[in-house]
Amino acid sequence: MGPAERFALILGVTFAIPMSAAHAYLDAASASLALQALVGIGAAYIVTGKSYIRRIKALFKGNKKSDVETPGKDD
């Protein structure tokens, strides 16, 4: 399943689930947890993006796949 099909599936499921207004209390701890989750997701996207950019640069420079550093791999 490619990224486009996966996105379409997630979008379809999101709209298929009925949404209603939630009358809930949102305190500071809940907001802090949500903010930390968003920051963590953003950091993961940045690290993943940097990894893909390195691989693309190595492809154009003509480096072999084994020459590209893998994050978290110690030599």
C-alpha positions, -999 to +999 in steps of 0.1 A: +000+000+000+016+032-011+015+066+007-014+079-013-036+049-007-027+050+030-036+087+033-069+081+015-077+052+039-069+073+070-090+102+056-119+079+047-119+063+082-117+098+098-148+110+080-167+078+085-165+080+123-193+103+135-180+133+155-199+150+182-191+179+205-173+168+237-180+189+267-148+180+285-125+199+308-090+205+295-065+213+323-029+224+321-015+189+324-036+176+295-026+206+273+011+200+283+009+164+273-007+172+239+020+199+233+048+174+241+032+148+217+032+174+189+068+184+196+078+148+196+061+141+163+077+172+148+112+161+160+106+126+146+097+141+112+128+163+112+151+134+120+135+112+094+137+140+069+174+145+075+180+108+070+162+108+036+180+140+026+214+124+034+205+094+013+194+115-017+226+136-015+247+104-014+228+091-044+237+122-064+273+122-051+277+086-063+284+072-028+276+035-023+247+026+000+272+013+026+290+047+027+259+065+039+258+068+077+228+053+094+215+072+124+221+052+156+244+027+141+278+026+158+308+014+138 
